[in-house]
Amino acid sequence: MPSHMGRMTETSFSLRTLEGDDVARKICDNCGFVAYENPKIVVGSVVRHDGRILLCRRAIAPRQGYWTIPAGYLELNETPEDGARREAREEATAQLAIERLLAVYSVPRISQVQLIYRASLAEPTIAPGIESQAVDLFAWDDIPWDELAFPSVHWALNHDRAAQEGAPPVPFTNPDGATGNTMPDGRALPVGEF
């Protein structure tokens, strides 16, 4: 198997704590290379058009069939803004105009940091992408609140509304005490889902 050094070797790792560190890490038994594991970065947008908000019905797990904002994992060598634009193209064939950073959410139980932007449609066309069963533009009162995929979708929609109503243009964070373990109404997320 290829090693981290580029030559063919058999590599084994042990979980150990380095001197001066307080976290056990995977360390190569042969050379001492430390395989750091870091949080995943998610990028996405609350997208508005003509007073309505773009939502995508997920075609993939987790939470298949539930509605979400266009969002997903940031790729290597990609800016967060470019990642948010790419996710909107992939999920809703949408072209975005990013306005500003709306929120930075932490979901520690799944080691995730989410960067959510405010955006608008640069072109007024949307259609389901490969990861979406459907896409639609919803008026606030028509949002399917009980069918939203993740707690952070609730947070982002409410924070976007607060921004729309004149909240200062600083990024929002998790609502007080919220860690993403439950939906805003207290329902637990199914095991193995975000």
N, C-alpha and C positions, 0 to 999 in steps of 0.2 A: 504494500500500500504506500502511496506517496506520503512523505513526511512534510512537515511544515517548512523544512529546509530545501525541498525540491528534489531530494534524492530518494531512491526506493529503499525503504527500511521498514521494519516492523516496529510500530510505535505503540507504547502503552502509556496511559495517563493514570495518575493516582490523585485522589482528592486530598489535598494537604493545605495547611495554612502556612504561608511564608512568614519568616521572622519580621516582626513589626506590622503585620497585617492582622485583621480580625475576621477575615472571611476565608473560608475554605475554597480553594480553587483547583481546577484541573491542571496538573503539572506533569510534564513529560518525564518519565522515569529515566530516560536516556540522557537528555541534555538540559533539563530544567526549564524548558520553554513553558511559559504560563499561558494557558488558553483562556483569556478573559471572556466572560459572558456578560453582555451589556443589554440594557433595555432596548426594546424595539420602538422605533419612531413611526407613528401613524400620522398621516397628513390628510386633510379633508377640508370641505367648505360647506358653509350654509350659503346656498345659491338662491338669489332672488331674481324674479322677472315679473314685471307688471304687478307687483304687490303680492306675488305668490312665491312659494318655496319649492325647490326641486327636491323630490325624494325618489329613491330607487328601491324597488322590492327585490330583496336578495335572492339570487338563483343558486347560491352556494352556501355551504356550511361555514361558520356557525350561523344559526338563526335564519336559515333558509326560509323564504316566504315572508319575512318581516321587512318593514320599511326602514331605511337609513338615509343619511346624507351621503353624497359621494365621498368616499374616503378609503384609504388603504395604506399599506406599508411603504415608507420611503425607500427608494432604491439607492444603491451605492452611486456616488458621483452625481447626485441629483439634488438641486436646491429644494427646500420644502415647498416653495411656491410652484416650481415646475412639477413636483410630485402631486400636488393638489390638482393642478391642471390635467396631468396625465390620468389621475384617477377619475376625474369627471368625464374625460374622453372615453376611457375604458368602460365605465359603468352606465353612462347616459349619452354617449356620443356628443357631449356638450363642450363648447368652447367657452372658457371662462375669462372674465376680467377680474383679477384679484384686487380687492380694495384694501384690506388690511388684516393683520392678525386679530382674530376675535378672542381666542382662548388657548390656554395651555392646560391640559388635563393630565393628571397622574392616575394610573390604574395599577397600583403596586402588586396586586395579587397575580397579575399576568405580565408584570415587568414591562409596562407600556407607558409611553408618553405620547400624548396626542396634541398636534398643532392644528388648530381649526381656524380657517380664514373666513372672512366675509367676502362674497363674490357676487357677480351678476353674470348673466349670460351675455357673451360678446355677440352671439348670433342666436336668434330665437328658435332654434331647432333642437329637439331632444329625441332620443329613441333608445330603447334598451340596448345596452352593450352585452357582451358575453357573460358578465357576472350578474346581470339583472333580469328578472322575469318581466318587470314593467318599470316604467318611469312616469312621473306625473308632476305637475305643478299644483300645489295645494294652497288655498287660502287658509289663513290661520285657523279659523273655526272648523275647517274640514280636515285638518291633519289627523291621521288615524293614531291617536296617542296610545291606545292599548295595543297597537300592532307595531310599535317602534322597536327596533332590534336591540338597542343597547342603552344603558343609562346615560352615556355621554351624548347620545343623540338628543335626548330630552334636555340635557344641560345646554347643548349648543343652540338648539332652537330657542330656548328661553333667554339665553344670553344674547342671541342675535336680536330678539324682540326688544330687550332692554337697550341694546345699542341703537336700534331703530328709533326708540323713544327718547334718545338723547343721553344715554349713559356715557361717562367719559371714555375716550378712545384708548383705554389701556386694556391689555388682555385680561379676560376673566380667568378664574381657576375653578377647581372643584367646588361645588356648593358646600357650605359648612358641614363637616363630618362625613361627606359622601366619598366613598372609595371605589365605587363601581361594582360592589358586590351584590347589590340589589337594584331593582328598578325603582324609580321615584315613588311608586305606590307601595313599596315594601315587598313586592314579589321577588323571591329568590330566582336568580338565573339558573337554568338547567345545568347540571354538572357537565363540565367540559366545554361550556360556552362562555364567551367573553362577558 
